[in-house]
Amino acid sequence: MARRKRLRSSGGSAEGDMTPMIDMTFQLIAFFMVLVNFSEVDQNERIRLPLSQLAKPPDAPLPDPITLQLTREGTILLGGQEFSVEQLPVPLRRERQVLENTPGKSVRGATIVIRADMAAKAGIVQEVIRACQDNGFERFALRAKQVAERRPT
Amino acid sequence: MQVRHTQRQGNKIELQMTPMIDIVFQLLVFFIMTFKIVTPEGDFNIRMPIAAPSEGQPDPDLLPPIQVRLQSTGTGHLSAIRMGEKSLGRNFEELNKEIRQIVGPSTGPNVTGAAEIEIDADYALRFEYVMDAITAISGYVGEDGSIITLAEKIKFAPPRKP
């Protein structure tokens, strides 16, 4: 108390210690930096994925993934464009040509990632798979959201 | 020389903290705004080449695919599960038990993944039920939390157009 009084009386400024605040702020920045996720390319807010207990994130990235998003209305989103099932062969043919013209890549090695809405019709999913098969694609990955418990039916 | 002189006098050089704190808070706000909790997503890998016309005699060691039929109500919800001729009600646990009996776990003596399962779903059935069926067929979570794989070869029957 004596010291503070002396400081104030002598006109010295009482400065707060900034170190703990800066420490905490840097900790927070580090936390958010580690958790930040910019890979939203293959995610779409219109799609509500089905839930599955066994859907574990893959250990290694899928080879040459092509993501098809199936909405509940039955349309397909590919590369930012919306297609109907009947229109889907056109962009698939384009993808196939790109793969065939790229050295070291093949249609058979590419993976079609199907992010279908939980309310999408199973028949549409089957038709999409059929359209991909017609264009030579063989590998499919059906995407689901991971849950801890089995869904009651 | 002048500078040295002032240092000798013991004057403190005060660091300007304000710009740094400004930037740090800007960064903090940016990361808070872009932060999004993303639940993990996983894949069921299915290798399904187009059915080529069979040449010659089929392989006698190759088992015929086990048919899993999923029937839907008018609104797209599940009405019945059938495996072969057996009705399993609407319970995917039952389907999982049946598959376990036929295929056996991957650690067991049975040949894992050899059995091929064909999912034959009604056109209007909601995809979430197909995913439930794939989950029940693919495996189950053991008591220690590890995933025990059952059938790996899953394929879809041609779509049943309404």
Interface residues (C-beta under 8 A of the other chain):
Chain A: M18 I22 T25 F26 L28 I29 F32 M33 L35 V36 N37 F38 Q43 L49 P50 L51 S52 Q53 L54 A55 K56 P57 P58 L62 L70 R108 T111 V113 A116 D117 M118 A119 A120 K121 A122 G123 V125 Q126 E127 I129 R130 Q133 D134 G136 E138 R139 F140 A141 L142 R143 A144 K145 Q146 R150 R151 T153
Chain B: M17 M20 I21 V24 F25 L27 L28 F31 I32 T34 F35 K36 V38 T39 P40 E41 G42 D43 F44 N45 I46 R47 M48 P49 I50 L70 S72 G76 L78 R90 N91 F92 E93 A121 D122 Y123 A124 L125 R126 F127 E128 Y129 V130 M131 D132 I134 T135 S138 G139 Y140 V141 I147 F156 A157 P158 P159 R160 K161 P162
